[in-house]
């Protein structure tokens, strides 16, 4: 059915809490509307996340908006997420506007973001409105954060400015769903309450008849409709906004991989393709735990590399890594994790933390210096870990520039979106250690097969992660078509 000539407008999905299901809800609705022939684009005015993606123009956006763009069948655009905040500490955040880092804000200055960025937010939204029939907007956190309301551009502050209708989603799996929904609504202004057109309940387990009396009460109490109850979808393999989803233990696994969870870990979505692989048992290792028993240890990306390197040393993981290597284990460093493998990391300009230099793990003859200009690239090329070259693709997001003899044994030969060719990363002479700046390393079927064979000395079948993502988006859209009142949602969109 083609409805593109009938449905135009926008809809904003706000949540009662962080991780209520806003990102997935927008992604699912994007795919449903695309199925119906409606030209649709995602939009998030302001995002705070350490998982990000790179556009073809060399801009940086939140990972959730990248997933939503895929759900719409669109190339990534910085207009989908015009403001991205990337915390480098509890008190400091990098500000990215239209894909480029423009400043650092201290926590006490976060209220200045409206003056700094709201005009850019509105510019992006207007461009999307002019190009697409429907814009589906994702809020951030909760609209009922009283201390943030004055300078809000992420929730009702945006919705009120552009006259956008809102639906409120809440996760029943957390408990207290009716209190979350009614409490949030009661804390809104009269105009914001009127702007809220209905509710979606997320992650319900059980028979709907057990919930029906509560739904009837909610509709009577608020005079607003419940637009659907989404069931809990087990093992949904889609990119997470920020939270690290618990790993699954595969009984048939032949490879044990451990990833230390750093305080400022970034782009942990890198690990989704291996987390769900049946041959892999992947564990995220927290403070106080150990890295013993791994076939491969992966040092992940970091938004504050020197501070996270200090954390590794405080946990004693540096010594565990060296013992792991002495016993023949493999080690992979990605982006910030790659930088940690060298002899030192210098940050003379204080890009990520206080200016200074930190001693690295000393496993590569290499030094890294953080520079003001961030490298933002989509890349593809060939890597040679085994005897034959294999295709590889991914993206780079880093401020560091690494130099040294270790780079004379590169991991990959790459071409970026601008046609520039160059070598990336390093492989140790004994091939026990790999370092690379490439995120998304495991998404390509060929490169994942190569890495798994490098770890295990076995040929292991793999699947391209883009195919998995497409399958999961279709599964999500099937669920939405069955459990949401799409006719009511489309009426809300077209009425405004």
Secondary structure, 3 states (H helix, E strand, C coil): CCCCCCCCEEEEEEECCCCCCHHHHHHHHHHHHHHCCCCEEEECCEEECCCEEECCCCCEEEHHHHHHHHHHCCCCCHHHHCEEEEEEECCEEEEEECCEEEEEEEHHHHHHHHHHHHHHHHHHHHHHHHHCCEEEEEEEEECCCHHHHHHCCCCHHHHHHHCCCEEEEEEHHHCCHHHHHHHHHHCCCHHHHHHEEEEEEEEECCCHHHCHHHHHHHHHHHCCEEEEEEECCCCCCCCCCCCCCCCCCCCCCCEEEEEECCCCEECHHHHHHHHCCCCEEEEEECCCCCCCCCCEEEECEECCHHHHHHHHHHCCHHHHHHHHHHCCCEEEEECHHHHHCCCEEEECCCCCCCCEEEECCCCCCCEEEEEEEEEEEEEEEEECCCCCCEEEEEEEEEEEEEECHHHHCCCEEEEECCCCEEEECEECCCCCEEEECCECCCCCHHHHHHHHHHHHCCCCCCCCHHHHHHHHHHHHHHHHHHHECHHHHHHHHHCC
